[in-house]
Amino acid sequence: MRNILLYLLVPCLLSHSVFAADEPIDVVIYGGTSAGVSAAIQAARMGKTSLIIEPSKYLGGLTTGGLGATDTGSKAVIGGISREFYQRLRKHYDKPESWNLEKRDSFKGYRKDEDAIWAFEPKVAHKVLHEMLDEHKIKFVLNERLDRTSPTAVVKKGTAIQSIKMESGKTFTGKMFLDATYEGDLLAAAGIPFHVGREANAKYNETLNGIQKQKNTHGHRFTAKVDPYVIPGDPKSGLLPGIEAGPHPEDGSEDHRLQAYCFRMCMSLIPENRVPFPKPENYNEKDFELLFRNFEAGDLRIPTSILMMPNGKTDTNNNFAVSTDYIGANYKYPEASYKEREKIIADHEQYQKGLMWSICNHPRVPAKVRDEMKKWGLAKDEFIDTNNWPHQIYVREARRMIGEYIMTELDCRKLRATPESIGMGSYNMDSHNCMRYVTPDGKVQNEGDIQVSPGGPYKISYKSITPKKEHATNLLVPVCISCSHMAYGSIRMEPVFFILGQSAATAACLAIDAKIDVQDLPYEKLKTKLLEDKQVLESKDAVPSLPALDPKKMAGVVIDDIQATKKGSWGESATIAGFVGNGYIHDGNEGHGSKSVSFQAKLPADGTYEVRFYYNSNANRATNVPVTIEHAAGSKTILVDQRKVNKVGFVSLGKFDFKKDAAATVLITNTNTNGHVVADAVQFIPIP
């Protein structure tokens, strides 16, 4: 197989000389990510020539670089070449010989009722992807980087790109160009405006963007009190590495920070396929003081998210307070020079290898944690030419184009009509932490973690991959699309990049045929072709999802769950949208009879108040949640059915008399409940 052999043996042999011809390449694709690959395949299927120019040694980006636990959201809206790729992976795993280290029936990710598989080994993704490229005789060049320092890196005639120049001096000429990089290097070199960092909430009328200290209610934070200073208790001694002193602007403010990067490690606990985590050169235990202090403060959670892949391997992700995300180390990455980026990537590798070695070996890590993690090591048969370490850093976000249409939280929640759909997203609006800071009580905390469901699939606009016409008329951007930080938190998933790459190539080919600018392509013509090629452009499940309610703007007196008194272990979540404040709590359907939450309010005056209990309904909720209202005349207990669809977000518990000198109390317990118990807020509204 021609391209695989070139990839493995002589990845840089392909050169511009291969394409010497009077006619330019139809579609030049800069970036061999999943979007770049699907774009090339689609161009070939539409009878056009294409070329993938990949700056590194490897094609596939994160799909072949360790992210094997596919972030799918709704699988029903993954269509076209994207679904075809996962279907081909399934066909590979249908073969008994594909299971050399594990029995197929023991792997939960292989489901007989599905046509695709969503968890896979990196080397298998590499194999399948190259098979698809080879079938279409798609050419690519590797190790060719855009000459970002040259004023002639992108040559334009008016608003049309004519050619792009590499550091090697090679020049590639084309009719249409796609920027399919994670960094947005081509769009920037072409003079397209872009944004880096988080926008203010006010900029696009969002609720989850900007700095978000208060919304960090999930597990990726410090749950124990950990001192941030070099000498504990002594601010004059300075802060530990990676902690910012502040002061910081109020929540919702714009800043320059990015969600953290990491490597998605492929691990194994099978002895014959396991390589111990290496101790990196120049290891410095001071770099992991926060990790050690967090354990010593009582947080004994093992700080990794281990997602199982076939044959006993993993896709290992960040988890909890101090983990594989190197928070704060990537701010300069999007616009950094290649040399600076290499240093940033090397620093991330040094940190993550040091972290894993420390967890397994350092005496300040609890023995129980060390013993558990020592069962694991890097998978011996993956990433062989990079010493079993992933070749792709997880660039969760970098530049984002400012194009014809800017996707925002409003589009994800379906709170406005999104024009000209070219595919759908559905994953949570998901931002990893962006910063570590010192809290007012002198402890360390993480900031930036957001995980909010959009409430089902949403449309992604063609106009979000097109620059404004005055900037470029033959460039499409299917990865660093025009959107806000929070919208990108959902869009940035590999299946979606496959989808957008295919749609971008479809538009490029149609524009070539019609001899028009990409902005002038009639949408109905594009839509017809996308549907013909099995893209999913709309869904009956795409219903509006309400943003969070601000308790300060609600009537009467509102007590949020963060103000309530809790007994027992309650989990925190913000997965289902429409909640009050930053999220809600749940009992995990565990410890029945041992958990309660008390909402106590000091009311402004004697009188009658309507009492409302806020929660979100779901099929896994309890139908018999005991809720007790303690009022001036005594108490009353009501059983609330939390499975019953609750469109307004609350249930009225009734009207009761209260005295201002006595606390108005609503108590929720999980005694004898038959499902998950959720508590969000309680509202007391005065009755005239």
C-alpha positions in Angstrom: 0.0 0.0 0.0 1.8 3.0 -1.4 1.0 5.7 1.1 1.5 3.5 4.1 4.9 2.5 3.0 5.8 6.1 2.4 4.5 7.0 5.8 6.5 4.3 7.6 9.7 4.3 5.6 10.3 7.5 3.8 7.7 10.1 5.0 9.4 13.0 3.4 10.0 11.6 -0.1 6.9 13.1 -1.5 7.7 16.6 -2.8 6.4 19.3 -5.0 8.1 17.7 -7.9 5.5 14.9 -7.9 2.9 17.5 -8.7 4.7 19.5 -11.4 2.0 20.3 -14.0 0.6 23.2 -15.9 -2.7 23.0 -13.9 -2.7 23.8 -10.2 -4.0 21.3 -7.6 -7.7 21.7 -7.2 -7.8 21.6 -3.4 -4.7 22.2 -1.3 -5.3 21.1 2.3 -2.9 22.4 4.9 -3.1 20.0 7.9 -3.4 16.3 8.0 -5.9 16.1 10.9 -9.1 14.2 10.7 -10.6 17.2 8.9 -7.8 17.2 6.4 -8.1 13.5 5.7 -11.9 13.6 5.1 -11.6 16.7 2.9 -9.1 14.9 0.7 -11.3 11.8 0.4 -14.3 13.9 -0.5 -12.4 15.9 -3.1 -11.3 12.7 -4.7 -14.9 11.4 -4.7 -16.0 14.5 -6.5 -13.3 14.1 -9.2 -10.9 16.7 -8.0 -7.2 16.6 -7.3 -6.0 17.3 -3.8 -2.9 17.4 -1.7 -2.5 17.1 2.0 0.4 19.1 3.4 1.1 18.0 7.0 3.7 19.9 9.1 4.6 16.8 11.2 5.6 13.2 10.4 2.1 11.9 11.0 -1.4 12.0 9.6 -4.6 11.8 11.5 -3.9 14.3 14.4 -5.5 13.1 17.6 -7.5 10.3 16.0 -4.2 8.5 15.4 -2.4 10.2 18.2 -4.0 8.6 21.3 -7.6 9.9 21.5 -9.2 6.5 21.0 -12.2 7.1 23.3 -14.2 9.1 20.8 -16.2 12.0 22.2 -19.4 11.3 20.3 -22.3 13.0 22.0 -25.3 11.9 19.8 -24.0 9.2 17.5 -27.1 9.6 15.3 -25.8 12.9 13.9 -22.4 11.5 12.9 -22.7 10.8 9.2 -20.8 10.8 5.9 -17.1 10.0 5.9 -17.0 10.5 9.6 -19.3 7.6 10.3 -17.7 5.6 7.5 -14.3 5.8 9.3 -15.8 4.4 12.6 -17.7 1.8 10.6 -14.4 0.6 9.1 -12.9 0.4 12.5 -15.8 -1.8 13.5 -15.1 -4.1 10.5 -11.5 -4.4 11.7 -12.6 -5.5 15.1 -15.2 -7.8 13.7 -12.3 -10.1 12.8 -11.3 -12.6 15.5 -7.6 -12.1 14.6 -7.9 -8.4 15.7 -8.1 -9.5 19.3 -4.7 -10.8 20.2 -4.5 -9.6 23.8 -8.2 -9.7 24.9 -11.3 -11.6 24.1 -13.7 -9.6 22.1 -16.7 -10.4 24.3 -14.9 -9.0 27.3 -14.6 -5.5 25.8 -17.7 -3.4 26.6 -17.0 -1.0 23.8 -17.8 -3.7 21.2 -21.6 -3.7 20.9 -23.4 -6.2 18.6 -26.2 -3.7 18.0 -24.0 -0.9 16.6 -22.7 -0.5 13.1 -19.6 1.3 14.3 -17.1 1.2 17.1 -16.1 4.3 19.0 -13.1 3.1 21.0 -10.0 1.9 19.2 -6.3 1.5 19.3 -4.1 4.2 17.8 -2.3 1.9 15.4 -5.6 0.6 14.1 -6.8 4.1 13.5 -3.6 4.7 11.6 -4.1 1.6 9.5 -7.7 2.3 8.6 -7.1 6.0 7.8 -4.3 5.1 5.4 -6.3 2.4 3.8 -9.0 5.0 3.0 -6.4 7.4 1.6 -4.8 4.7 -0.5 -8.1 3.6 -2.0 -8.5 7.1 -3.5 -4.8 7.4 -4.4 -4.6 10.6 -2.3 -1.2 12.2 -2.2 0.3 13.9 0.8 3.6 15.4 1.9 4.9 15.3 5.5 7.3 17.4 7.4 6.4 20.5 5.4 5.7 23.6 7.5 4.3 26.8 6.2 6.9 29.6 6.2 5.2 31.8 8.8 8.1 34.2 8.9 8.0 35.1 5.2 5.7 37.9 3.9 5.2 35.7 0.8 4.1 32.6 2.7 0.7 33.2 1.3 0.5 34.8 -2.2 -2.9 36.4 -3.0 -4.4 38.0 -6.1 -7.0 40.3 -4.7 -8.8 38.1 -2.2 -7.9 34.8 -3.8 -5.0 32.8 -2.5 -2.7 31.7 -5.4 -0.1 29.7 -3.6 1.5 28.9 -0.2 5.2 28.5 0.5 6.9 26.1 2.9 10.0 26.6 5.0 11.7 24.2 2.6 11.1 26.7 -0.2 8.5 24.5 -1.9 5.5 26.3 -3.2 2.1 24.7 -3.7 -0.5 26.3 -6.1 -4.2 25.6 -5.9 -7.7 26.7 -6.8 -9.0 26.2 -3.3 -7.3 26.0 0.0 -8.3 24.5 3.3 -6.8 25.2 6.7 -7.3 21.9 8.6 -4.6 22.5 11.3 -5.4 22.6 15.0 -3.5 25.9 15.2 -5.0 27.9 12.3 -1.6 28.8 10.9 -2.8 29.2 7.3 -5.7 31.4 8.1 -3.4 33.7 10.2 -0.8 33.8 7.4 -3.5 34.7 4.9 -4.5 37.7 7.0 -7.8 36.4 8.3 -8.7 37.9 11.7 -8.9 35.5 14.6 -9.3 35.3 18.4 -7.2 33.5 21.0 -8.4 33.1 24.6 -11.8 33.4 26.2 -14.3 36.1 25.2 -16.3 38.0 27.8 -19.8 36.7 28.3 -21.2 40.1 27.3 -19.6 40.0 23.9 -21.9 37.3 22.4 -24.6 37.3 25.1 -23.3 34.0 26.6 -23.3 32.7 30.2 -20.4 30.2 30.3 -17.6 32.2 28.7 -14.7 34.2 30.2 -13.2 33.6 33.6 -15.3 31.2 35.6 -14.1 30.7 39.2 -17.6 30.0 40.6 -18.7 27.5 38.0 -15.9 25.0 38.8 -18.2 22.5 40.5 -17.0 19.3 39.0 -14.4 16.8 40.0 -11.5 18.5 38.2 -10.7 20.8 41.2 -9.2 20.8 44.6 -11.6 19.2 47.0 -9.0 19.4 49.9 -7.5 22.5 51.2 -4.0 22.8 49.8 -1.5 25.6 50.6 -0.2 27.4 47.4 3.1 28.8 48.9 6.6 27.5 48.6 6.8 27.7 52.4 3.3 26.7 53.6 1.6 29.6 55.2 4.2 32.2 54.1 3.0 34.3 51.1 6.4 36.0 51.0 8.1 32.7 50.0 6.3 32.9 46.6 3.9 30.6 44.9 4.4 27.0 43.7 4.9 26.5 40.0 1.8 27.1 37.8 -0.2 29.2 40.3 -1.2 32.8 39.5 -1.3 35.4 42.2 -4.0 37.6 40.9 -6.1 39.7 41.5 -8.3 38.4 38.7 -11.2 40.1 37.0 -14.8 39.1 37.8 -16.3 36.0 36.4 -17.4 36.3 32.8 -14.5 38.7 31.9 -12.4 38.2 28.8 -8.9 36.9 29.2 -6.0 35.4 27.2 -6.1 31.9 28.7 -6.7 28.6 27.0 -8.0 25.3 28.2 -5.1 23.1 29.2 -3.3 20.7 26.9 -2.1 17.1 27.6 -1.1 13.9 25.8 -3.7 11.2 25.6 -1.5 8.3 26.7 -2.1 4.7 25.5 -1.5 2.5 28.5 -1.6 -1.3 29.2 -1.8 -3.4 32.3 -0.9 -6.6 30.3 2.6 -7.5 31.5 3.9 -8.6 28.1 2.7 -5.4 26.5 3.6 -2.9 29.2 6.5 -0.5 29.5 7.1 1.2 32.9 6.6 4.9 32.9 10.1 6.5 32.4 11.6 8.9 34.8 12.4 11.9 32.5 15.8 13.5 32.4 16.1 16.6 34.5 13.2 15.3 36.8 12.6 17.8 39.6 10.3 16.7 42.4 9.5 20.4 43.2 7.5 20.5 40.0 5.0 18.1 41.6 4.7 19.7 45.1 1.0 20.4 44.5 0.5 16.7 43.7 2.1 15.6 46.9 0.4 18.2 49.0 -3.0 17.3 47.6 -2.5 13.7 48.5 -1.3 14.7 52.0 -4.3 16.9 52.4 -6.5 13.8 52.0 -7.5 13.7 48.4 -6.7 10.1 47.6 -8.4 10.0 44.2 -6.1 8.5 41.5 -5.6 11.5 39.2 -6.2 9.8 35.8 -9.2 9.0 33.7 -8.6 5.5 32.3 -10.8 4.8 29.3 -10.5 1.3 28.0 -9.7 0.5 24.4 -9.5 -3.0 22.8 -6.7 -5.4 23.7 -6.3 -4.2 27.2 -5.2 -0.7 26.2 -6.4 2.7 27.3 -7.0 6.3 26.2 -5.8 8.0 29.4 -7.1 11.5 30.1 -6.9 14.2 32.7 -8.9 13.8 36.0 -9.3 15.6 39.3 -7.2 18.3 40.9 -3.6 17.7 39.7 -3.4 15.5 36.6 -2.1 15.2 33.0 -3.4 18.7 32.0 -0.4 21.1 32.3 -2.5 24.1 33.4 -1.2 27.5 32.3 1.7 26.2 30.2 0.1 26.7 26.8 -1.0 30.3 26.6 1.7 31.3 24.1 1.3 28.2 21.9 -1.2 29.3 19.2 0.9 32.2 18.0 4.3 30.9 19.0 7.1 30.3 16.5 7.8 26.6 15.5 10.8 26.6 17.8 8.8 28.0 20.7 6.0 25.5 20.1 8.6 22.6 20.2 9.7 23.9 23.6 6.1 24.1 24.9 5.4 20.6 23.6 8.6 19.3 25.2 7.7 21.0 28.5 4.3 19.2 28.4 6.0 15.9 27.7 8.5 16.4 30.5 5.7 17.4 33.0 3.4 14.5 32.1 6.1 11.9 32.2 7.3 13.3 35.5 3.8 13.2 36.8 3.2 9.6 35.9 6.6 8.5 37.3 5.9 10.4 40.5 2.5 8.8 41.0 4.1 5.3 40.6 7.3 5.9 42.5 7.5 8.9 44.8 7.4 8.2 48.5 5.1 11.1 49.2 2.4 9.4 47.1 0.3 7.1 49.2 1.4 3.5 48.9 -2.1 2.4 47.8 -2.1 4.9 44.9 1.4 3.9 43.9 0.6 0.2 43.9 -2.5 0.7 41.8 -0.7 2.8 39.2 2.3 0.5 39.0 0.0 -2.1 37.4 0.0 0.2 34.4 2.6 1.3 31.9 2.8 2.6 28.3 1.5 0.2 25.7 4.6 -1.5 24.2 3.1 -1.9 20.7 1.9 1.7 20.2 3.9 4.7 19.1 7.0 2.6 18.6 9.0 5.3 16.9 8.4 7.8 19.7 9.3 5.4 22.6 5.6 4.6 23.1 4.7 8.2 23.8 1.9 9.8 21.7 3.2 11.9 18.8 0.3 14.5 19.0 -0.2 16.9 21.8 -3.9 17.6 22.5 -4.4 21.1 21.2 -7.8 21.6 22.7 -8.0 25.1 21.3 -5.8 27.6 19.6 -6.8 30.3 17.2 -10.5 30.7 16.2 -11.3 32.5 13.0 -13.6 35.5 13.0 -15.6 34.7 9.9 -18.9 35.3 8.3 -20.9 33.8 11.2 -19.7 33.3 14.8 -21.1 30.1 16.5 -21.8 30.8 20.2 -23.5 29.2 23.2 -26.8 30.4 21.7 -26.3 28.1 18.7 -25.3 25.2 20.8 -28.4 25.7 23.0 -30.6 26.2 19.9 -31.7 29.6 21.2 -31.3 31.2 17.8 -31.7 29.9 14.2 -28.3 28.7 12.9 -28.1 29.3 9.1 -26.9 26.9 6.4 -26.2 23.7 8.4 -23.3 21.6 7.1 -23.2 19.2 10.0 -24.2 18.8 13.6 -22.4 18.8 17.0 -23.9 17.5 20.2 -21.1 17.0 22.8 -21.1 19.0 26.1 -19.9 22.5 26.0 -16.6 21.4 27.6 -13.7 23.5 28.7 -10.8 22.0 30.7 -9.2 24.2 33.4 -7.4 27.3 32.2 -5.8 28.6 35.4 -4.7 27.9 38.9 -5.1 30.7 41.4 -5.1 31.6 45.1 -8.5 31.7 46.7 -9.5 34.5 49.2 -8.9 32.0 52.0 -5.3 31.5 50.9 -5.7 28.1 49.2 -5.1 26.9 45.6 -7.9 26.2 43.2 -8.4 25.4 39.5 -10.5 27.6 37.2 -12.1 27.2 33.9 -13.6 23.7 34.0 -17.1 23.9 32.3 -19.2 20.8 31.4 -22.7 21.8 30.3 -24.9 19.8 27.9 -26.3 21.7 24.9 -29.4 19.7 25.3 -29.1 17.6 22.2 -27.7 18.1 18.6 -27.3 21.5 17.1 -26.5 22.8 13.6 -23.1 24.1 12.6 -23.2 26.9 10.0 -21.4 26.9 6.6 -20.7 30.5 7.3 -18.7 29.6 10.3 -16.0 27.9 8.1 -15.9 30.7 5.6 -13.9 33.9 6.1 -15.4 37.2 5.4 -15.3 37.9 1.7 -13.0 40.9 2.0 -10.4 38.7 3.6 -10.3 35.5 1.4 -12.6 34.0 -1.2 -11.1 30.6 -1.8 -10.2 29.5 1.7 -12.3 27.3 4.1 -11.5 26.6 7.7 -13.0 23.3 9.1 -11.1 23.1 12.4 -10.3 26.6 13.8 -13.8 27.6 12.9 -15.5 31.0 13.6 -16.9 30.5 17.1 -16.6 31.5 20.7 -14.5 29.7 23.3 -17.6 28.0 24.7 -19.1 26.9 21.4 -15.7 25.5 20.4 -15.7 23.5 23.7 -18.4 21.4 22.1 -17.5 21.6 18.4 -13.8 20.6 18.9 -14.5 16.8 18.7 -12.8 14.5 16.2 -16.0 13.2 14.6 -17.1 16.8 14.0 -13.8 17.6 12.4 -14.3 14.7 10.1 -17.8 16.1 9.3 -16.6 19.6 8.7 -13.7 18.5 6.6 -16.0 16.7 4.2 -18.4 19.6 4.1 -15.6 22.1 3.4 -14.2 20.0 0.5 -17.7 19.6 -0.9 -18.1 23.4 -0.9 -14.7 23.9 -2.4 -15.4 21.4 -5.3 -18.8 22.9 -6.0 -17.2 26.4 -6.0 -14.5 25.3 -8.5 -17.1 23.8 -10.8 -19.2 27.0 -10.7 -16.1 29.3 -10.8 -17.4 31.3 -7.9 -16.2 32.4 -4.5 -16.9 30.1 -1.6 -19.1 32.8 0.0 -21.3 32.9 -3.2 -22.1 29.2 -3.3 -25.9 28.6 -3.2 -26.7 26.8 0.0 -29.4 24.6 -1.6 -26.8 23.3 -4.0 -24.4 22.5 -1.2 -27.1 21.0 1.0 -28.3 18.7 -1.8 -24.8 17.3 -2.2 -24.1 16.9 1.5 -27.4 15.0 2.0 -26.5 12.8 -1.0 -23.2 11.9 0.7 -25.0 11.0 4.0 -24.2 14.1 6.0 -26.7 14.8 8.8 -27.8 18.4 8.8 -30.7 18.4 11.2 -32.3 16.4 14.0 -35.7 16.0 15.6 -33.8 16.0 18.9 -32.5 19.5 18.4 -34.7 21.4 20.9 -33.8 24.6 22.7 -31.8 24.2 25.9 -32.2 26.9 28.5 -29.1 28.7 30.0 -28.5 28.8 33.7 -30.7 31.0 35.9 -29.0 33.7 37.9 -30.4 33.4 41.4 -29.7 37.2 41.9 -32.2 38.0 39.2 -35.0 35.6 40.4 -38.0 36.8 42.4 -38.2 36.5 46.1 -35.5 34.7 48.1 -33.5 32.0 46.4 -31.2 29.5 48.2 -28.9 27.7 45.7 -27.5 24.2 46.4 -24.0 25.7 47.1 -25.6 27.6 50.1 -27.5 24.5 51.4 -26.3 22.3 54.3 -25.5 18.8 53.1 -25.4 15.6 55.0 -23.6 12.7 53.4 -21.8 12.6 50.0 -23.5 14.5 47.3 -22.2 14.7 43.7 -22.1 17.9 41.7 -23.1 18.3 38.1 -24.0 20.7 35.4 -24.6 18.2 32.6 -28.3 18.9 32.1 -28.9 22.6 31.3 -31.5 24.9 32.7 -30.3 24.9 36.3 -30.0 27.6 38.9 -26.5 29.1 39.4 -23.6 26.9 38.6 -25.1 23.5 38.7 -27.0 21.1 40.9 -26.3 18.2 43.3 -27.3 14.5 43.2 -27.1 11.5 45.5 -25.7 9.1 42.9 -28.6 6.8 43.8 -26.5 5.6 46.7 -26.6 5.6 50.5 -30.4 5.6 50.8 -31.5 7.2 54.0 -28.1 8.6 54.8 -28.2 11.8 52.7 -30.0 15.0 53.1 -29.8 18.6 52.0 -31.3 21.5 54.0 -32.2 24.8 52.3 -32.6 27.5 55.0 -33.7 31.0 54.2 -34.0 34.1 56.4 -37.1 35.8 55.0 -37.5 39.6 55.0 -41.0 39.7 56.6 -43.7 37.7 58.1 -46.2 36.4 55.6 -47.3 33.8 53.1 -44.8 32.6 50.6 -45.0 30.2 47.6 -42.2 27.6 47.9 -40.7 26.3 44.7 -38.2 23.4 44.5 -35.9 23.4 41.5 -34.5 20.3 39.9 -34.2 18.8 36.4 -36.2 15.7 35.5 -34.9 12.6 33.9 -35.9 8.9 33.5 -33.3 7.8 36.1 -34.7 10.0 38.8 -36.7 8.9 41.9 -40.5 9.1 41.8 -40.7 9.4 45.6 -38.3 12.1 46.8 -39.3 13.2 50.4 -39.4 17.0 50.7 -40.3 18.5 54.0 -41.3 22.2 54.4 -40.9 23.6 57.9 -43.2 26.6 58.3 -44.8 28.7 61.0 -47.7 26.2 61.7 -45.5 23.1 61.7 -44.2 20.9 58.9 -45.4 19.1 55.8 -43.8 16.3 53.8 -44.4 15.9 50.1 -43.2 13.1 47.8 -41.9 14.7 44.6 -41.8 12.7 41.3 -38.5 13.8 39.6 -39.1 11.6 36.6 -42.1 13.6 35.6 -41.1 16.0 32.8 -40.6 19.4 34.4 -40.6 22.0 31.6 -40.3 25.1 33.9 -37.5 23.7 36.0 -39.3 23.6 39.3 -42.3 22.2 41.1 -44.4 24.4 43.4 -44.6 22.8 46.9 -47.5 25.0 47.9 -48.1 28.2 49.9 -47.1 28.5 53.6 -46.9 31.0 56.3 -43.4 31.9 57.7 -42.0 34.2 60.4 -39.0 36.4 59.6 -37.4 35.6 63.0 -37.4 31.8 62.3 -35.6 30.1 59.5 -37.7 28.9 56.6 -36.4 25.4 55.9 -36.9 22.9 53.1 -35.3 19.5 53.7 -34.7 16.9 50.9 -33.7 13.4 51.8 -33.1 10.1 49.9 -34.9 7.9 52.4 -36.4 4.9 50.6 -36.1 6.6 47.2 -36.2 4.5 44.0 -33.8 6.4 41.8 -31.4 9.4 41.7 -32.3 12.4 43.9 -31.4 15.8 42.5 -31.5 19.1 44.3 -30.8 22.5 42.7 -32.5 25.4 44.6 -35.4 26.5 46.6 -37.3 29.7 46.0 -39.6 31.6 48.4 -41.9 34.1 46.6 -44.0 36.4 48.8 -47.7 36.3 48.2 -49.4 39.8 48.5 
